[in-house]
């Protein structure tokens, strides 16, 4: 076998999967090492395996998170590469970094506490004496950190080949890894290799009806099962966004379980023919790929409520030895309904709202939730969902007196949900949201948000919303506890990491904010706010060109324009700054009052900024929830009128 093999370094039974982090300027020295490791039998990821037309960030992140070893090749060039440093940081944090210097350059600060191999010298790097130390270090890898990677382009690299590391496709464990799969899976806690007892992923059930008229039923049934099961604190249920990375793939249960770090996988299918319903479900062991149980549920369509309870009970009974007949946690939907027609309307509304297509689908979702409530007025979950959509419409689409009307209805719906079911997590979260965004009453919002945090231990969506509220009011430690749990439950959701970035940015921990924002972008390159946060951090560090590039790429126009107005003024480009400000005012009018005040404060127009903030409060601009820790408002923070605004908002 080629490469470096000696009698002192016998090839171990299971060779490590290796992620190679390097600077492309060092390619000629790196290729011999990759060749040697590949010929020895290791699964080696490097950017020469990328194929055109695919996205770098998602698949690179997959390989980085699931490799056994992150082999970082330091040189005078690579120590200045942001990409290499980011990859090295993740390898170090996972405890999987092998640090090698190709030219004698010391690793940068932050990486010197880990011993490194000095591979400097003449000749091909794989022929140098200390290459044996690299092989010996690789042979000591004992634990499987993630899925063993194989690659579409598995041949040894050839000089001159390879495409940009900004695009890629990787194949893992025999099946294509879904975009972003493997992200942040090994950060401790609930999701670790092999999974914790009682951990599972619910893959959205397959719709076999064919007509599409009831396509929402399979997705809705799956999400309701997640909601039911996550109520049990003895279970760790992977959230929908992460689980659904696999719904259209051909991965085995063991591959899914290994990637998501769970013990079991629940999957199934739904078929309806008129009023006839057929649901199949099976719980699969994530280690052996064998069924723990499988069952078929048939009957009339109105049996769906009975079906979801029976499936949930079977899951809990199988996974928790302590489950007894007297316990209902994890087997019944809190705040649910006994009326199948009400459930049908609710599932339609959930599907419409989840589509995120815009005002039309949001208003359609509102109508569906209203029909669910008309069918069953005691349906607490439907009232909570109605409140959430009313708040969304009030924030995004309503105008004039209509705004106050939407917020008032949202308040009533949330209060009704809590009245009907005091332990309904969604009800408390909905109340907190309308108090925050609709009433600008953060003092009153604290209690329902805190209650949602306590009740929503197994709900990543609730935990993420609480984290954002914590960033507004300064409850940073509670926010960190919430987002830590959310990342374990939903490790492939960019919105979770964006919320972490918002929290850490407000706390002014810019290292943590940068890491989280980059993680969010690695999952979803089009996610909003993350590039604005990174741009602000660059601006604070006087990195004007980098900040401008980040701002110009920010998807949110209402974040992009004020940021550019601030930056260009600082750079001395007054005409460009005023142009960006004018565009914002023309496009958004009074809906941009808070952003106008940010710009005015940074332009040194303190009195004008305070006047604009006062007007923003009068019209109920929800941007004000950011004001307590907004760095852009630091120039006016000591003004007595600013203190009055803060007190009016309910900040301590």
C-alpha positions in Angstrom: 0.0 0.0 0.0 1.4 3.4 -0.9 2.0 6.4 1.4 3.9 6.2 4.7 3.6 2.7 6.3 6.3 1.2 8.5 6.6 -1.6 10.9 6.2 0.9 13.8 2.9 2.2 12.4 0.7 -0.8 11.5 -2.5 0.3 9.9 -5.4 0.2 12.5 -8.6 -1.7 11.9 -10.6 1.5 11.4 -8.9 4.4 9.8 -9.8 7.9 10.7 -11.9 10.2 8.5 -9.8 13.4 8.1 -10.8 17.0 7.3 -7.8 18.8 5.8 -7.7 22.6 6.5 -5.1 24.6 4.5 -4.5 27.6 2.4 -4.9 27.2 -1.3 -1.6 29.0 -1.7 0.1 26.0 -0.1 -1.6 23.5 -2.4 1.6 22.0 -3.9 2.9 21.1 -0.5 -0.4 19.8 0.7 -1.2 17.5 -2.2 1.5 14.9 -1.3 0.1 14.7 2.3 -3.4 14.2 1.0 -2.2 11.5 -1.5 -0.3 9.7 1.2 -3.3 9.6 3.6 -5.7 8.6 0.9 -3.5 5.8 -0.3 -3.2 4.6 3.2 -7.0 4.1 3.3 -8.2 7.2 5.2 -11.3 9.0 4.1 -9.9 12.5 3.4 -11.9 15.6 2.8 -10.3 18.5 1.0 -11.5 21.1 -1.4 -10.4 19.3 -4.5 -13.4 17.0 -4.0 -15.8 19.7 -4.7 -18.1 19.6 -7.7 -19.3 22.6 -9.7 -22.8 24.1 -9.0 -23.0 23.1 -5.4 -22.6 25.1 -2.3 -19.4 25.3 -0.3 -20.6 26.3 3.1 -23.2 23.6 3.9 -21.1 20.6 2.8 -17.8 21.8 4.1 -19.5 22.3 7.5 -20.8 18.7 7.2 -17.3 17.3 6.7 -15.8 19.6 9.4 -18.4 18.4 12.0 -18.4 14.7 11.2 -14.7 14.0 10.6 -12.7 12.1 13.2 -9.7 14.5 12.8 -9.4 18.1 11.7 -5.8 18.2 10.2 -4.8 21.9 10.2 -1.7 22.6 8.1 -0.1 25.9 9.4 2.1 28.0 7.2 3.0 31.7 7.1 0.1 32.0 4.6 -2.5 29.9 6.4 -2.2 31.6 9.8 -3.7 34.7 8.1 -6.6 32.8 6.5 -10.0 33.4 8.2 -11.2 30.1 6.7 -8.3 28.1 8.2 -8.7 29.7 11.6 -12.5 29.1 11.7 -11.9 25.4 10.8 -9.1 25.1 13.3 -11.3 26.6 16.0 -14.1 24.1 15.4 -11.5 21.2 15.4 -10.1 22.5 18.6 -13.5 22.9 20.3 -14.5 19.4 19.3 -11.2 18.0 20.7 -10.4 16.7 17.2 -7.6 19.0 16.0 -4.2 17.7 14.8 -2.0 20.7 14.3 1.0 20.5 11.8 3.4 23.2 10.7 4.6 22.8 7.1 7.3 25.5 7.2 8.1 25.9 10.9 5.5 28.7 11.4 4.1 28.5 14.9 0.3 28.2 15.1 -1.4 31.5 15.9 -2.4 32.6 19.4 -5.3 30.5 20.7 -3.9 27.3 19.2 -0.4 27.0 20.7 -1.7 25.3 23.9 -2.2 22.2 21.7 1.0 20.4 20.8 1.8 20.5 17.1 4.0 18.5 14.7 6.8 20.5 13.0 7.0 19.0 9.6 9.3 21.7 8.1 12.2 20.6 6.0 13.2 19.9 2.4 11.7 17.4 0.0 8.1 16.2 -0.3 6.3 16.6 3.1 5.1 13.0 3.2 8.8 11.8 3.0 10.0 14.0 5.8 11.1 12.2 9.0 8.4 13.6 11.3 5.6 12.5 9.0 5.7 9.3 11.1 4.5 11.5 14.0 1.5 12.6 12.0 0.6 9.0 11.2 1.1 7.9 14.8 -1.2 10.7 16.0 -3.9 9.6 13.5 -3.6 6.0 14.7 -4.5 7.1 18.2 -7.9 8.2 17.2 -10.2 5.9 19.1 -13.8 7.3 19.2 -16.0 7.8 16.2 -17.0 11.4 16.3 -19.5 11.3 13.5 -20.4 9.5 10.3 -17.5 8.1 8.4 -17.2 10.1 5.2 -16.8 8.9 1.6 -16.8 11.2 -1.3 -18.1 11.4 -4.8 -14.6 12.2 -6.1 -12.8 9.6 -4.1 -9.7 9.3 -6.4 -6.4 10.6 -5.2 -5.9 14.3 -6.0 -4.0 15.4 -9.1 -2.1 18.6 -9.4 -4.0 21.4 -11.1 -7.5 19.9 -10.4 -10.1 21.0 -7.8 -12.7 23.7 -7.8 -13.4 26.5 -5.4 -14.1 25.5 -1.8 -17.2 27.7 -2.1 -19.1 24.8 -3.8 -19.4 21.1 -2.9 -21.2 17.9 -2.7 -20.4 15.0 -0.4 -21.7 11.5 0.1 -21.8 10.1 3.6 -22.3 6.5 4.7 -23.7 5.4 1.3 -26.3 8.2 0.9 -26.2 11.8 0.0 -25.9 14.0 3.1 -28.7 16.6 3.1 -27.6 20.2 2.9 -26.1 21.3 6.2 -26.4 17.9 7.8 -23.9 17.2 10.6 -23.7 20.9 11.7 -22.8 21.4 15.3 -23.9 17.9 16.3 -21.2 17.2 18.8 -21.4 20.1 21.1 -22.2 18.0 24.2 -25.4 17.5 26.1 -28.4 15.7 24.6 -26.9 14.8 21.2 -23.7 12.8 21.3 -22.4 9.9 19.3 -24.7 6.9 19.9 -27.4 9.2 21.3 -28.6 9.5 24.9 -31.3 7.2 26.3 -34.7 8.3 25.1 -33.4 10.4 22.2 -35.1 10.2 18.8 -35.8 11.9 15.5 -39.2 12.0 14.0 -38.9 12.1 10.2 -41.8 13.8 8.5 -44.2 11.0 7.4 -44.4 10.3 3.7 -47.5 11.4 2.0 -48.8 8.5 -0.2 -52.2 10.0 -1.0 -50.9 11.4 -4.3 -53.5 14.1 -4.9 -51.8 16.6 -2.7 -55.1 17.8 -1.3 -54.2 16.4 2.1 -50.4 16.8 1.8 -50.5 18.9 5.0 -51.8 15.9 7.0 -48.5 13.9 6.9 -46.4 16.9 7.8 -48.9 18.0 10.5 -49.2 14.6 12.1 -45.4 14.4 12.3 -45.0 17.8 13.9 -47.8 17.1 16.3 -46.0 14.0 17.4 -42.9 16.0 18.0 -44.9 18.5 20.1 -46.4 15.6 22.1 -43.2 13.7 22.7 -41.1 16.8 23.5 -43.4 17.4 26.5 -41.7 14.5 28.2 -38.4 15.7 29.9 -37.0 12.2 29.7 -37.0 12.4 25.9 -34.8 14.4 23.6 -36.6 14.9 20.4 -34.7 16.4 17.4 -36.6 19.4 16.1 -38.4 19.5 12.7 -35.8 21.6 10.8 -33.0 19.2 11.6 -35.0 16.0 11.2 -36.5 17.1 7.9 -33.0 17.3 6.3 -33.5 13.6 5.7 -37.2 13.3 4.7 -36.5 13.1 0.9 -33.1 11.2 1.1 -32.2 7.6 1.1 -30.2 7.4 4.3 -30.6 4.4 6.5 -31.9 4.9 10.0 -28.4 4.3 11.4 -26.9 7.0 9.2 -29.6 9.5 10.3 -29.2 8.5 14.0 -25.4 8.9 13.7 -25.7 12.3 12.1 -28.3 13.6 14.5 -26.8 11.9 17.5 -30.0 10.0 18.5 -30.7 6.5 19.5 -33.9 5.9 17.5 -35.7 7.1 14.4 -39.5 7.2 14.0 -40.7 7.2 10.4 -43.9 6.3 8.6 -46.4 7.2 5.9 -49.9 8.5 5.6 -52.5 7.6 2.9 -56.1 8.9 2.8 -58.7 7.8 0.3 -61.9 9.8 0.9 -62.7 9.3 4.5 -60.4 6.3 4.8 -57.1 6.8 6.6 -54.1 4.5 6.7 -51.0 5.4 8.7 -48.0 3.2 9.0 -45.3 3.9 11.6 -42.2 2.2 12.8 -39.6 2.9 15.5 -36.1 1.9 14.4 -33.0 1.2 16.4 -30.3 3.7 15.3 -27.5 1.3 15.8 -28.8 -1.9 14.2 -31.3 -0.6 11.7 -33.8 -3.1 13.1 -37.4 -2.3 13.9 -38.2 -1.9 17.6 -41.8 -2.1 16.5 -43.9 -1.3 13.5 -47.7 -0.9 13.2 -50.4 0.0 10.8 -53.4 2.1 11.8 -56.5 2.1 9.6 -59.9 3.6 9.9 -61.9 6.8 9.2 -60.1 10.1 8.8 -61.5 11.3 12.1 -59.4 8.6 13.8 -56.2 10.7 13.3 -56.4 12.0 16.9 -56.5 8.4 18.2 -53.7 7.5 15.8 -51.3 10.2 17.0 -51.9 9.3 20.7 -51.4 5.6 20.0 -48.1 6.2 18.2 -46.9 8.5 20.9 -47.8 6.0 23.6 -45.9 3.2 21.8 -42.8 5.4 21.4 -42.8 6.5 25.1 -43.5 2.9 26.3 -40.7 1.6 24.2 -38.1 4.2 25.2 -38.8 4.9 28.8 -38.9 2.0 31.2 -40.3 4.3 33.9 -43.5 5.1 31.8 -46.6 4.0 33.6 -50.3 4.0 32.6 -50.9 7.0 34.9 -48.5 9.3 33.1 -49.6 11.3 30.1 -46.5 13.5 29.5 -45.3 12.7 26.0 -48.5 10.8 25.0 -51.2 13.6 24.7 -51.2 16.9 23.0 -51.4 19.7 25.6 -54.0 22.2 24.5 -55.2 19.9 21.8 -58.6 19.0 20.5 -60.9 16.0 20.4 -62.5 17.2 17.2 -61.0 15.8 14.0 -62.4 18.7 11.9 -60.8 21.2 14.2 -57.5 19.4 14.0 -57.7 19.3 10.2 -58.2 23.1 10.0 -55.3 23.5 12.5 -52.9 21.4 10.5 -53.9 23.3 7.3 -53.1 26.6 9.1 -49.8 25.3 10.4 -48.8 24.2 6.9 -49.8 27.5 5.4 -48.0 29.6 8.0 -44.8 27.4 7.9 -44.6 28.0 4.1 -43.4 31.6 4.8 -44.6 32.6 1.4 -45.8 36.0 2.4 -49.0 37.9 3.3 -51.4 35.7 1.2 -50.4 32.5 3.0 -50.2 34.2 6.4 -53.8 35.5 6.0 -54.9 32.0 4.7 -53.3 30.5 7.9 -55.2 33.0 10.0 -58.5 31.9 8.3 -57.7 28.2 8.9 -56.9 28.8 12.6 -60.2 30.8 13.0 -62.1 27.9 11.4 -60.4 25.5 13.9 -61.5 27.7 16.8 -65.0 28.0 15.4 -65.2 24.2 15.2 -63.8 23.8 18.8 -63.7 27.0 20.8 -61.7 25.2 23.6 -58.8 24.4 21.2 -56.0 26.2 23.1 -53.3 25.4 20.6 -55.3 27.0 17.8 -55.8 30.2 19.9 -52.1 30.4 20.5 -51.4 29.9 16.7 -54.0 32.5 15.9 -52.2 35.0 18.2 -48.9 34.3 16.6 -50.2 34.9 13.1 -52.1 38.1 14.1 -48.9 39.5 15.5 -47.0 38.6 12.3 -49.6 40.3 10.2 -49.8 43.3 12.5 -46.0 43.7 12.3 -45.5 43.0 8.6 -48.6 43.9 6.6 -51.1 46.1 8.5 -51.1 49.9 8.5 -52.8 52.7 10.4 -55.5 51.9 12.9 -55.5 48.3 11.6 -52.2 47.7 13.4 -53.6 48.3 16.8 -56.6 46.1 16.0 -54.4 43.1 15.0 -52.4 43.5 18.2 -55.5 43.7 20.4 -56.9 40.5 18.8 -53.5 38.8 19.2 -53.5 39.7 22.9 -57.0 38.3 23.4 -56.1 35.1 21.5 -53.0 34.5 23.6 -54.8 35.1 26.9 -57.6 32.8 25.8 -55.1 30.0 25.0 -53.5 30.3 28.5 -56.9 30.5 30.1 -57.9 27.2 28.4 -54.5 25.5 29.1 -52.3 27.2 31.6 -49.4 24.9 30.8 -49.5 25.5 27.0 -46.0 26.6 26.0 -47.1 28.2 22.8 -49.7 30.3 24.6 -47.2 31.9 26.9 -44.8 32.5 24.0 -47.5 34.1 22.0 -48.5 36.4 24.8 -44.8 37.4 25.3 -44.5 38.1 21.6 -47.5 40.5 21.4 -46.6 42.3 24.6 -43.1 42.8 23.2 -43.7 43.6 19.6 -47.3 45.0 19.7 -47.5 46.7 23.1 -43.7 47.5 23.5 -44.2 46.5 27.1 -41.2 44.4 27.9 -41.7 44.4 31.6 -45.0 42.6 31.3 -43.6 40.3 28.6 -40.9 39.0 31.0 -43.3 36.7 32.9 -44.9 34.9 30.0 -41.6 34.5 28.2 -40.0 33.1 31.4 -42.9 30.7 31.7 -42.6 29.6 28.1 -38.9 28.9 28.8 -39.8 26.7 31.8 -42.4 24.8 29.9 -40.7 24.6 26.5 -37.6 22.6 27.5 -38.1 20.3 24.6 -39.2 22.8 22.0 -36.3 24.4 20.0 -38.6 27.1 18.5 -39.8 28.3 21.9 -36.2 28.3 23.3 -35.0 30.3 20.3 -37.8 32.9 20.8 -36.9 33.2 24.5 -33.3 33.7 23.6 -34.2 36.7 21.4 -36.2 38.2 24.2 -33.3 37.6 26.6 -31.1 39.6 24.3 -33.5 42.5 24.4 -33.7 42.7 28.2 -30.2 41.6 29.1 -31.0 38.1 30.6 -27.9 36.8 28.9 -27.2 33.8 31.1 -30.8 32.5 30.7 -30.6 33.2 27.0 -27.4 31.2 26.8 -29.0 28.3 28.6 -32.0 28.4 26.3 -30.0 28.5 23.1 -27.6 25.8 24.2 -30.6 23.5 24.5 -32.1 24.7 21.2 -28.8 23.9 19.4 -28.9 20.4 20.8 -32.5 19.9 19.6 -32.2 21.7 16.3 -28.5 21.6 15.2 -29.2 22.1 11.5 -31.4 25.3 11.8 -29.7 28.5 10.8 -32.3 30.6 12.8 -31.1 29.0 16.0 -27.5 30.1 15.5 -28.7 33.5 14.3 -30.5 34.0 17.6 -27.3 33.1 19.4 -25.5 35.7 17.4 -28.1 38.3 18.3 -27.8 37.4 22.0 -24.0 37.5 22.0 -23.8 40.7 20.0 -26.1 42.4 22.5 -23.9 41.0 25.3 -20.9 42.5 23.3 -19.1 39.1 23.2 -18.1 39.6 19.6 -16.0 36.5 19.4 -19.0 34.3 20.3 -21.3 36.5 18.1 -19.0 36.0 15.1 -18.8 32.3 15.6 -22.6 32.0 15.8 -23.3 34.3 12.8 -20.8 32.3 10.7 -22.4 29.1 11.7 -25.9 30.4 10.7 -24.5 31.4 7.3 -22.9 28.1 6.9 -26.3 26.5 7.2 -28.2 29.1 5.2 -26.1 31.5 3.2 -29.2 33.7 2.6 -30.3 34.1 6.2 -30.8 37.7 7.2 -29.2 39.8 10.0 -26.1 37.5 10.3 -24.0 39.5 7.8 -25.2 42.8 9.3 -23.9 41.6 12.7 -20.5 40.6 11.2 -20.4 43.9 9.3 -21.0 45.8 12.6 -18.2 43.9 14.3 -15.9 44.6 11.4 -16.8 48.3 11.5 -16.1 48.5 15.2 -12.7 47.1 14.4 -12.3 49.8 11.7 -12.3 47.1 8.9 -14.1 49.4 6.6 -13.8 47.4 3.3 -14.8 44.1 5.0 -17.8 45.8 6.7 -18.9 47.3 3.4 -18.8 43.9 1.6 -20.8 42.3 4.4 -23.4 45.1 4.5 -23.8 45.0 0.7 -24.5 41.2 0.9 -27.0 41.6 3.8 -30.4 40.2 2.5 -32.5 42.5 4.7 -32.9 45.9 3.1 -33.9 47.5 6.4 -30.7 46.3 7.9 -28.5 47.0 4.9 -29.3 50.6 4.1 -28.9 52.1 7.6 -25.7 50.1 8.1 -24.3 51.5 4.8 -25.4 55.0 5.8 -23.4 54.8 9.0 -20.4 53.2 7.4 -20.1 55.5 4.4 -20.3 58.6 6.7 -17.5 57.1 8.8 -15.4 56.5 5.7 -15.9 60.1 4.6 -18.2 59.2 1.7 -21.0 61.7 2.7 -22.8 61.5 -0.6 -23.1 57.7 -0.5 -24.2 57.9 3.2 -27.0 60.3 2.5 -28.1 58.3 -0.6 -28.5 55.2 1.5 -30.4 57.1 4.2 -32.7 58.7 1.6 -33.4 55.3 0.0 -34.4 53.9 3.4 -36.7 56.7 4.2 -38.3 56.6 0.7 -38.8 52.8 0.8 -39.9 52.4 4.4 -41.1 55.7 5.7 -42.2 55.7 9.3 -41.5 51.9 9.5 -37.9 52.8 9.5 -38.0 55.4 12.4 -35.8 53.3 14.7 -33.2 52.8 11.9 -33.3 56.5 11.1 -32.5 57.2 14.8 -29.6 54.7 14.7 -28.1 56.6 11.7 -28.7 60.0 13.2 -27.0 59.0 16.5 -23.9 57.7 14.6 -23.9 60.9 12.4 -23.5 63.0 15.6 -27.1 64.3 15.4 -28.0 63.4 19.0 -31.0 65.7 19.4 -32.5 64.7 16.1 -32.0 61.0 17.0 -33.8 61.3 20.3 -36.7 63.1 18.7 -36.9 60.3 16.1 -36.9 57.7 18.9 -39.7 59.5 20.6 -41.7 59.4 17.4 -40.9 55.7 17.0 -42.4 55.0 20.4 -45.5 57.0 19.6 -46.2 54.9 16.5 -45.2 51.6 18.1 -42.0 50.9 16.2 -41.0 47.3 17.3 -37.3 48.1 16.5 -37.2 49.8 19.9 -37.0 46.4 21.6 -33.3 46.4 20.5 -32.6 49.8 22.1 -31.3 48.8 25.5 -28.1 47.2 24.1 -27.9 48.7 20.7 -24.3 49.9 20.1 -25.4 52.4 17.5 -27.4 54.3 20.1 -24.4 54.6 22.5 -23.9 58.3 21.6 -27.3 59.2 23.0 -27.5 56.7 25.9 -26.8 59.3 28.6 -29.5 61.7 27.4 -32.3 62.0 30.0 -34.9 61.7 27.3 -33.4 58.4 26.2 -33.8 57.2 29.8 -37.5 58.2 29.7 -38.0 56.1 26.5 -36.3 53.1 28.2 -38.5 53.4 31.2 -41.6 53.6 29.0 -40.5 50.4 27.3 -40.4 48.6 30.6 -36.6 48.1 30.8 -35.3 47.8 34.4 
